[in-house]
Amino acid sequence: MLVAGPSGSGKTTTAQRIAAILRVPRVEIDSLFHGPGWTPRPSFVTDVHRFAAGPAWVTEWQYSAVREHLADRADLLVWLDLPRWLVMRQVIARTVRRRLRREELWHGNTEAPLWTILTTKDHIVRWAWQTHPTARARVRDQLAKRPELTVVRLRSRREIARWLRGPLRQALR
Protein backbone atom coordinates (compact mmCIF):
# COMPACT_ATOMS: atom_id res chain seq x y z
CA MET A 1 0.00 0.00 0.00
CA LEU A 2 1.27 3.45 -0.92
CA VAL A 3 0.51 6.85 0.57
CA ALA A 4 0.95 9.69 -1.93
CA GLY A 5 0.89 13.44 -1.56
CA PRO A 6 3.14 16.47 -1.50
CA SER A 7 5.80 17.06 1.13
CA GLY A 8 4.14 17.96 4.41
CA SER A 9 0.76 16.42 3.58
CA GLY A 10 0.96 13.77 6.29
CA LYS A 11 2.10 10.75 4.29
CA THR A 12 4.29 9.32 7.04
CA THR A 13 1.71 9.82 9.79
CA THR A 14 -1.03 8.31 7.63
CA ALA A 15 1.19 5.36 6.68
CA GLN A 16 1.92 4.75 10.38
CA ARG A 17 -1.78 4.71 11.19
CA ILE A 18 -2.63 2.41 8.28
CA ALA A 19 0.13 -0.03 9.26
CA ALA A 20 -1.08 -0.08 12.87
CA ILE A 21 -4.69 -0.73 11.83
CA LEU A 22 -3.82 -3.42 9.28
CA ARG A 23 -0.95 -4.85 11.36
CA VAL A 24 1.43 -4.83 8.40
CA PRO A 25 5.03 -3.60 8.21
CA ARG A 26 5.60 0.08 7.53
CA VAL A 27 8.80 1.27 5.93
CA GLU A 28 9.62 4.96 6.19
CA ILE A 29 11.10 5.52 2.77
CA ASP A 30 12.98 8.68 3.83
CA SER A 31 14.99 6.56 6.28
CA LEU A 32 16.09 4.34 3.41
CA PHE A 33 16.99 7.27 1.16
CA HIS A 34 18.81 9.68 3.50
CA GLY A 35 22.24 8.76 4.78
CA PRO A 36 24.40 10.82 7.16
CA GLY A 37 24.77 14.44 6.08
CA TRP A 38 21.62 14.18 3.96
CA THR A 39 23.49 12.14 1.35
CA PRO A 40 21.58 9.52 -0.65
CA ARG A 41 22.28 5.99 0.56
CA PRO A 42 23.85 3.77 -2.14
CA SER A 43 21.66 0.81 -1.13
CA PHE A 44 18.40 2.77 -1.45
CA VAL A 45 17.00 1.09 -4.57
CA THR A 46 18.05 -2.38 -3.40
CA ASP A 47 16.49 -1.78 0.02
CA VAL A 48 13.22 -0.65 -1.55
CA HIS A 49 13.07 -3.65 -3.88
CA ARG A 50 13.71 -5.94 -0.91
CA PHE A 51 10.81 -4.70 1.22
CA ALA A 52 8.49 -4.30 -1.78
CA ALA A 53 8.96 -8.00 -2.56
CA GLY A 54 7.15 -8.80 0.69
CA PRO A 55 3.50 -9.81 0.81
CA ALA A 56 2.22 -6.73 2.67
CA TRP A 57 3.66 -3.32 3.50
CA VAL A 58 2.86 0.39 3.69
CA THR A 59 5.18 3.20 2.63
CA GLU A 60 5.20 6.72 1.27
CA TRP A 61 5.17 7.04 -2.52
CA GLN A 62 8.11 9.23 -3.42
CA TYR A 63 11.56 9.24 -5.05
CA SER A 64 11.62 8.88 -8.82
CA ALA A 65 14.20 6.06 -8.71
CA VAL A 66 11.65 3.70 -7.11
CA ARG A 67 8.25 5.25 -7.74
CA GLU A 68 7.36 3.02 -10.70
CA HIS A 69 8.51 -0.15 -8.96
CA LEU A 70 6.43 0.66 -5.89
CA ALA A 71 3.36 1.41 -8.01
CA ASP A 72 3.82 -1.92 -9.82
CA ARG A 73 3.83 -3.78 -6.48
CA ALA A 74 1.01 -1.89 -4.73
CA ASP A 75 -2.66 -2.78 -4.77
CA LEU A 76 -3.86 0.46 -3.17
CA LEU A 77 -2.71 4.06 -3.35
CA VAL A 78 -3.99 6.47 -0.72
CA TRP A 79 -3.81 9.96 -2.20
CA LEU A 80 -3.59 12.82 0.28
CA ASP A 81 -4.79 15.60 -2.02
CA LEU A 82 -4.85 18.40 0.53
CA PRO A 83 -5.06 22.11 -0.28
CA ARG A 84 -1.75 23.92 -0.57
CA TRP A 85 -2.51 26.26 2.36
CA LEU A 86 -3.01 23.30 4.70
CA VAL A 87 0.11 21.49 3.50
CA MET A 88 2.17 24.66 3.96
CA ARG A 89 0.81 25.22 7.47
CA GLN A 90 1.71 21.63 8.36
CA VAL A 91 5.19 21.63 6.80
CA ILE A 92 6.12 24.96 8.40
CA ALA A 93 4.91 23.84 11.84
CA ARG A 94 6.72 20.51 11.50
CA THR A 95 9.95 22.13 10.34
CA VAL A 96 9.96 24.70 13.15
CA ARG A 97 9.15 22.04 15.76
CA ARG A 98 11.88 19.70 14.53
CA ARG A 99 14.45 22.49 14.43
CA LEU A 100 13.64 23.92 17.84
CA ARG A 101 13.69 20.46 19.43
CA ARG A 102 16.72 19.44 17.36
CA GLU A 103 14.90 16.22 16.52
CA GLU A 104 17.07 13.61 14.88
CA LEU A 105 15.41 12.45 11.69
CA TRP A 106 17.42 9.77 9.87
CA HIS A 107 21.02 8.73 10.41
CA GLY A 108 21.89 11.74 12.56
CA ASN A 109 20.31 14.35 10.28
CA THR A 110 18.43 17.33 11.70
CA GLU A 111 16.53 20.19 10.10
CA ALA A 112 18.73 23.03 8.88
CA PRO A 113 18.64 26.40 10.68
CA LEU A 114 15.35 28.16 9.99
CA TRP A 115 16.98 31.11 8.22
CA THR A 116 18.13 28.75 5.45
CA ILE A 117 14.62 28.88 4.01
CA LEU A 118 15.79 32.22 2.56
CA THR A 119 19.05 30.91 1.14
CA THR A 120 18.55 27.27 0.18
CA LYS A 121 16.45 26.66 -2.92
CA ASP A 122 15.60 23.07 -1.94
CA HIS A 123 14.74 23.85 1.71
CA ILE A 124 11.81 21.61 2.65
CA VAL A 125 9.39 24.53 3.04
CA ARG A 126 10.27 25.93 -0.39
CA TRP A 127 10.26 22.41 -1.82
CA ALA A 128 6.75 21.77 -0.49
CA TRP A 129 5.48 24.97 -2.10
CA GLN A 130 7.17 24.33 -5.45
CA THR A 131 6.23 20.67 -5.79
CA HIS A 132 2.62 20.75 -4.56
CA PRO A 133 1.15 20.86 -8.11
CA THR A 134 3.62 18.21 -9.31
CA ALA A 135 2.43 15.71 -6.70
CA ARG A 136 -1.13 15.99 -7.96
CA ALA A 137 -0.06 15.55 -11.59
CA ARG A 138 2.03 12.50 -10.68
CA VAL A 139 -0.94 10.69 -9.15
CA ARG A 140 -3.17 11.58 -12.08
CA ASP A 141 -0.54 10.14 -14.43
CA GLN A 142 -0.61 6.90 -12.43
CA LEU A 143 -4.38 6.75 -12.68
CA ALA A 144 -4.06 6.89 -16.46
CA LYS A 145 -1.20 4.35 -16.61
CA ARG A 146 -2.59 1.91 -14.07
CA PRO A 147 -6.39 1.82 -14.19
CA GLU A 148 -6.28 -1.41 -12.14
CA LEU A 149 -4.64 0.38 -9.18
CA THR A 150 -7.26 1.26 -6.58
CA VAL A 151 -6.91 4.88 -5.48
CA VAL A 152 -8.51 6.42 -2.41
CA ARG A 153 -8.45 10.22 -2.74
CA LEU A 154 -8.67 12.09 0.56
CA ARG A 155 -8.95 15.90 0.45
CA SER A 156 -9.00 16.96 4.10
CA ARG A 157 -7.85 15.92 7.56
CA ARG A 158 -11.46 15.02 8.32
CA GLU A 159 -11.69 12.72 5.28
CA ILE A 160 -8.43 11.02 6.29
CA ALA A 161 -9.69 10.40 9.83
CA ARG A 162 -13.07 9.19 8.57
CA TRP A 163 -11.47 6.77 6.09
CA LEU A 164 -9.10 5.36 8.71
CA ARG A 165 -11.98 4.85 11.17
CA GLY A 166 -14.47 3.53 8.65
CA PRO A 167 -13.67 1.99 5.26
CA LEU A 168 -10.13 0.90 6.12
CA ARG A 169 -11.23 -0.85 9.33
CA GLN A 170 -14.25 -2.37 7.59
CA ALA A 171 -11.97 -3.88 4.95
CA LEU A 172 -10.54 -6.10 7.71
CA ARG A 173 -13.87 -7.78 8.35
Phi and psi in degrees as GROMACS dihedral restraints (atoms count N, CA, C in turn):
[ dihedral_restraints ]
;  ai    aj    ak    al  type     phi  dphi    fc
    3     4     5     6     1  -115.5    20    10
    4     5     6     7     1   147.7    20    10
    6     7     8     9     1  -119.6    20    10
    7     8     9    10     1   117.4    20    10
    9    10    11    12     1  -110.8    20    10
   10    11    12    13     1   154.5    20    10
   12    13    14    15     1   157.6    20    10
   13    14    15    16     1   169.4    20    10
   15    16    17    18     1   -72.3    20    10
   16    17    18    19     1   165.4    20    10
   18    19    20    21     1   -55.5    20    10
   19    20    21    22     1   132.6    20    10
   21    22    23    24     1    87.9    20    10
   22    23    24    25     1     3.6    20    10
   24    25    26    27     1   -82.7    20    10
   25    26    27    28     1   -13.2    20    10
   27    28    29    30     1   104.6    20    10
   28    29    30    31     1    22.4    20    10
   30    31    32    33     1   -59.0    20    10
   31    32    33    34     1   -48.2    20    10
   33    34    35    36     1   -65.4    20    10
   34    35    36    37     1   -45.1    20    10
   36    37    38    39     1   -62.3    20    10
   37    38    39    40     1   -43.8    20    10
   39    40    41    42     1   -65.0    20    10
   40    41    42    43     1   -42.1    20    10
   42    43    44    45     1   -61.3    20    10
   43    44    45    46     1   -40.7    20    10
   45    46    47    48     1   -60.1    20    10
   46    47    48    49     1   -44.9    20    10
   48    49    50    51     1   -66.8    20    10
   49    50    51    52     1   -41.3    20    10
   51    52    53    54     1   -61.5    20    10
   52    53    54    55     1   -47.1    20    10
   54    55    56    57     1   -60.5    20    10
   55    56    57    58     1   -40.3    20    10
   57    58    59    60     1   -66.1    20    10
   58    59    60    61     1   -41.5    20    10
   60    61    62    63     1   -67.2    20    10
   61    62    63    64     1   -45.6    20    10
   63    64    65    66     1   -84.1    20    10
   64    65    66    67     1   -12.4    20    10
   66    67    68    69     1    57.3    20    10
   67    68    69    70     1    51.1    20    10
   69    70    71    72     1  -123.6    20    10
   70    71    72    73     1   158.8    20    10
   72    73    74    75     1   -64.6    20    10
   73    74    75    76     1   143.0    20    10
   75    76    77    78     1  -118.2    20    10
   76    77    78    79     1   132.1    20    10
   78    79    80    81     1  -115.6    20    10
   79    80    81    82     1   121.5    20    10
   81    82    83    84     1   -81.9    20    10
   82    83    84    85     1   106.6    20    10
   84    85    86    87     1   -64.2    20    10
   85    86    87    88     1   -29.9    20    10
   87    88    89    90     1   -60.8    20    10
   88    89    90    91     1   -35.2    20    10
   90    91    92    93     1   -69.1    20    10
   91    92    93    94     1   -25.5    20    10
   93    94    95    96     1   -80.3    20    10
   94    95    96    97     1   -31.7    20    10
   96    97    98    99     1   -81.1    20    10
   97    98    99   100     1   -47.3    20    10
   99   100   101   102     1   -85.7    20    10
  100   101   102   103     1   121.1    20    10
  102   103   104   105     1   -96.0    20    10
  103   104   105   106     1  -175.0    20    10
  105   106   107   108     1   -56.1    20    10
  106   107   108   109     1   142.9    20    10
  108   109   110   111     1    68.8    20    10
  109   110   111   112     1    23.8    20    10
  111   112   113   114     1    60.8    20    10
  112   113   114   115     1    25.4    20    10
  114   115   116   117     1   -88.1    20    10
  115   116   117   118     1   144.7    20    10
  117   118   119   120     1   -64.4    20    10
  118   119   120   121     1   138.0    20    10
  120   121   122   123     1   -79.4    20    10
  121   122   123   124     1   131.7    20    10
  123   124   125   126     1   -60.1    20    10
  124   125   126   127     1   -28.3    20    10
  126   127   128   129     1   -89.1    20    10
  127   128   129   130     1     7.9    20    10
  129   130   131   132     1   -51.9    20    10
  130   131   132   133     1   -56.9    20    10
  132   133   134   135     1   -62.1    20    10
  133   134   135   136     1   -43.2    20    10
  135   136   137   138     1   -61.2    20    10
  136   137   138   139     1   -43.9    20    10
  138   139   140   141     1   -62.2    20    10
  139   140   141   142     1   -41.0    20    10
  141   142   143   144     1   -65.8    20    10
  142   143   144   145     1   -44.9    20    10
  144   145   146   147     1   -61.1    20    10
  145   146   147   148     1   -36.5    20    10
  147   148   149   150     1   -63.6    20    10
  148   149   150   151     1   -51.4    20    10
  150   151   152   153     1   -71.6    20    10
  151   152   153   154     1   -32.8    20    10
  153   154   155   156     1   -69.7    20    10
  154   155   156   157     1   -15.8    20    10
  156   157   158   159     1   -76.1    20    10
  157   158   159   160     1   -13.5    20    10
  159   160   161   162     1   -70.9    20    10
  160   161   162   163     1   165.1    20    10
  162   163   164   165     1   -73.1    20    10
  163   164   165   166     1   -28.1    20    10
  165   166   167   168     1  -152.5    20    10
  166   167   168   169     1   137.7    20    10
  168   169   170   171     1  -167.8    20    10
  169   170   171   172     1   163.3    20    10
  171   172   173   174     1  -133.5    20    10
  172   173   174   175     1   135.3    20    10
  174   175   176   177     1  -153.8    20    10
  175   176   177   178     1   169.3    20    10
  177   178   179   180     1   -80.5    20    10
  178   179   180   181     1   144.5    20    10
  180   181   182   183     1   -97.8    20    10
  181   182   183   184     1    95.3    20    10
  183   184   185   186     1  -154.8    20    10
  184   185   186   187     1   174.4    20    10
  186   187   188   189     1    74.5    20    10
  187   188   189   190     1   110.9    20    10
  189   190   191   192     1   -59.1    20    10
  190   191   192   193     1   -29.9    20    10
  192   193   194   195     1   -63.9    20    10
  193   194   195   196     1   -22.7    20    10
  195   196   197   198     1  -127.8    20    10
  196   197   198   199     1    -3.5    20    10
  198   199   200   201     1   -57.3    20    10
  199   200   201   202     1   -46.3    20    10
  201   202   203   204     1   -65.5    20    10
  202   203   204   205     1   -42.5    20    10
  204   205   206   207     1   -60.9    20    10
  205   206   207   208     1   -44.7    20    10
  207   208   209   210     1   -63.1    20    10
  208   209   210   211     1   -41.9    20    10
  210   211   212   213     1   -64.1    20    10
  211   212   213   214     1   -35.8    20    10
  213   214   215   216     1   -63.4    20    10
  214   215   216   217     1   -33.6    20    10
  216   217   218   219     1   -90.6    20    10
  217   218   219   220     1   -16.6    20    10
  219   220   221   222     1   -85.0    20    10
  220   221   222   223     1   150.9    20    10
  222   223   224   225     1  -110.0    20    10
  223   224   225   226     1    -7.0    20    10
  225   226   227   228     1  -147.2    20    10
  226   227   228   229     1   137.3    20    10
  228   229   230   231     1  -122.1    20    10
  229   230   231   232     1   119.5    20    10
  231   232   233   234     1   -94.8    20    10
  232   233   234   235     1   117.3    20    10
  234   235   236   237     1  -103.7    20    10
  235   236   237   238     1   111.3    20    10
  237   238   239   240     1   -87.9    20    10
  238   239   240   241     1    91.4    20    10
  240   241   242   243     1   -99.9    20    10
  241   242   243   244     1    68.8    20    10
  243   244   245   246     1   -89.1    20    10
  244   245   246   247     1   153.3    20    10
  246   247   248   249     1   -63.4    20    10
  247   248   249   250     1   149.6    20    10
  249   250   251   252     1   -57.4    20    10
  250   251   252   253     1   -40.3    20    10
  252   253   254   255     1   -61.4    20    10
  253   254   255   256     1   -38.3    20    10
  255   256   257   258     1   -70.7    20    10
  256   257   258   259     1   -43.7    20    10
  258   259   260   261     1   -59.8    20    10
  259   260   261   262     1   -43.8    20    10
  261   262   263   264     1   -65.7    20    10
  262   263   264   265     1   -41.2    20    10
  264   265   266   267     1   -59.2    20    10
  265   266   267   268     1   -43.7    20    10
  267   268   269   270     1   -67.8    20    10
  268   269   270   271     1   -44.7    20    10
  270   271   272   273     1   -69.4    20    10
  271   272   273   274     1   -35.6    20    10
  273   274   275   276     1   -66.8    20    10
  274   275   276   277     1   -47.8    20    10
  276   277   278   279     1   -60.7    20    10
  277   278   279   280     1   -43.3    20    10
  279   280   281   282     1   -63.6    20    10
  280   281   282   283     1   -44.2    20    10
  282   283   284   285     1   -64.6    20    10
  283   284   285   286     1   -45.0    20    10
  285   286   287   288     1   -63.0    20    10
  286   287   288   289     1   -46.7    20    10
  288   289   290   291     1   -59.0    20    10
  289   290   291   292     1   -48.1    20    10
  291   292   293   294     1   -61.6    20    10
  292   293   294   295     1   -40.6    20    10
  294   295   296   297     1   -69.2    20    10
  295   296   297   298     1   -47.1    20    10
  297   298   299   300     1   -64.1    20    10
  298   299   300   301     1   -35.5    20    10
  300   301   302   303     1   -87.5    20    10
  301   302   303   304     1    -5.7    20    10
  303   304   305   306     1    52.8    20    10
  304   305   306   307     1    43.6    20    10
  306   307   308   309     1   -64.7    20    10
  307   308   309   310     1   131.9    20    10
  309   310   311   312     1   -79.4    20    10
  310   311   312   313     1   130.2    20    10
  312   313   314   315     1   -94.6    20    10
  313   314   315   316     1   -81.0    20    10
  315   316   317   318     1  -133.4    20    10
  316   317   318   319     1   128.9    20    10
  318   319   320   321     1    55.1    20    10
  319   320   321   322     1    41.6    20    10
  321   322   323   324     1    85.6    20    10
  322   323   324   325     1    -0.7    20    10
  324   325   326   327     1   -77.7    20    10
  325   326   327   328     1   145.4    20    10
  327   328   329   330     1  -132.5    20    10
  328   329   330   331     1   164.0    20    10
  330   331   332   333     1   -63.2    20    10
  331   332   333   334     1   145.5    20    10
  333   334   335   336     1   -69.2    20    10
  334   335   336   337     1   162.0    20    10
  336   337   338   339     1   -52.9    20    10
  337   338   339   340     1   145.7    20    10
  339   340   341   342     1   -61.2    20    10
  340   341   342   343     1   -33.0    20    10
  342   343   344   345     1   -63.8    20    10
  343   344   345   346     1   -18.0    20    10
  345   346   347   348     1   -68.9    20    10
  346   347   348   349     1   -10.9    20    10
  348   349   350   351     1   -59.2    20    10
  349   350   351   352     1   -28.0    20    10
  351   352   353   354     1   -83.2    20    10
  352   353   354   355     1   -19.1    20    10
  354   355   356   357     1  -117.7    20    10
  355   356   357   358     1   -15.9    20    10
  357   358   359   360     1  -111.7    20    10
  358   359   360   361     1   115.4    20    10
  360   361   362   363     1   -66.8    20    10
  361   362   363   364     1   -24.5    20    10
  363   364   365   366     1  -105.9    20    10
  364   365   366   367     1    24.2    20    10
  366   367   368   369     1   -55.5    20    10
  367   368   369   370     1   142.8    20    10
  369   370   371   372     1   -56.8    20    10
  370   371   372   373     1   -35.6    20    10
  372   373   374   375     1   -68.4    20    10
  373   374   375   376     1   -44.6    20    10
  375   376   377   378     1   -66.1    20    10
  376   377   378   379     1   -40.0    20    10
  378   379   380   381     1   -59.7    20    10
  379   380   381   382     1   -44.5    20    10
  381   382   383   384     1   -61.4    20    10
  382   383   384   385     1   -41.1    20    10
  384   385   386   387     1   -65.4    20    10
  385   386   387   388     1   -47.7    20    10
  387   388   389   390     1   -68.6    20    10
  388   389   390   391     1   -34.7    20    10
  390   391   392   393     1   -98.4    20    10
  391   392   393   394     1    -1.1    20    10
  393   394   395   396     1   -53.9    20    10
  394   395   396   397     1   -50.2    20    10
  396   397   398   399     1   -65.4    20    10
  397   398   399   400     1   -32.1    20    10
  399   400   401   402     1   -64.2    20    10
  400   401   402   403     1   -39.4    20    10
  402   403   404   405     1   -61.1    20    10
  403   404   405   406     1   -41.5    20    10
  405   406   407   408     1   -64.4    20    10
  406   407   408   409     1   -45.2    20    10
  408   409   410   411     1   -62.8    20    10
  409   410   411   412     1   -37.7    20    10
  411   412   413   414     1   -62.4    20    10
  412   413   414   415     1   -43.0    20    10
  414   415   416   417     1   -67.8    20    10
  415   416   417   418     1   -42.1    20    10
  417   418   419   420     1   -60.7    20    10
  418   419   420   421     1   -38.5    20    10
  420   421   422   423     1   -60.8    20    10
  421   422   423   424     1   -40.7    20    10
  423   424   425   426     1   -64.9    20    10
  424   425   426   427     1   -38.5    20    10
  426   427   428   429     1   -59.5    20    10
  427   428   429   430     1   -39.7    20    10
  429   430   431   432     1   -72.0    20    10
  430   431   432   433     1   -39.3    20    10
  432   433   434   435     1   -76.9    20    10
  433   434   435   436     1   -31.4    20    10
  435   436   437   438     1  -129.2    20    10
  436   437   438   439     1    73.2    20    10
  438   439   440   441     1   -62.7    20    10
  439   440   441   442     1   -19.8    20    10
  441   442   443   444     1   -78.5    20    10
  442   443   444   445     1   -15.3    20    10
  444   445   446   447     1   -77.0    20    10
  445   446   447   448     1   120.9    20    10
  447   448   449   450     1   -73.2    20    10
  448   449   450   451     1   130.6    20    10
  450   451   452   453     1  -122.8    20    10
  451   452   453   454     1   129.9    20    10
  453   454   455   456     1  -109.7    20    10
  454   455   456   457     1   114.2    20    10
  456   457   458   459     1   -98.8    20    10
  457   458   459   460     1   120.1    20    10
  459   460   461   462     1  -118.4    20    10
  460   461   462   463     1   126.5    20    10
  462   463   464   465     1  -111.1    20    10
  463   464   465   466     1     4.8    20    10
  465   466   467   468     1  -156.9    20    10
  466   467   468   469     1   164.7    20    10
  468   469   470   471     1   -60.6    20    10
  469   470   471   472     1   -38.9    20    10
  471   472   473   474     1   -63.1    20    10
  472   473   474   475     1   -43.6    20    10
  474   475   476   477     1   -63.4    20    10
  475   476   477   478     1   -38.7    20    10
  477   478   479   480     1   -61.6    20    10
  478   479   480   481     1   -50.3    20    10
  480   481   482   483     1   -61.0    20    10
  481   482   483   484     1   -42.6    20    10
  483   484   485   486     1   -63.4    20    10
  484   485   486   487     1   -42.7    20    10
  486   487   488   489     1   -66.1    20    10
  487   488   489   490     1   -41.3    20    10
  489   490   491   492     1   -64.7    20    10
  490   491   492   493     1   -39.5    20    10
  492   493   494   495     1   -74.9    20    10
  493   494   495   496     1   -34.0    20    10
  495   496   497   498     1  -103.6    20    10
  496   497   498   499     1   -91.6    20    10
  498   499   500   501     1   -54.3    20    10
  499   500   501   502     1   -40.4    20    10
  501   502   503   504     1   -64.1    20    10
  502   503   504   505     1   -47.4    20    10
  504   505   506   507     1   -65.2    20    10
  505   506   507   508     1   -37.0    20    10
  507   508   509   510     1   -66.8    20    10
  508   509   510   511     1   -28.0    20    10
  510   511   512   513     1   -65.0    20    10
  511   512   513   514     1   -19.5    20    10
  513   514   515   516     1   -78.1    20    10
  514   515   516   517     1   -18.9    20    10
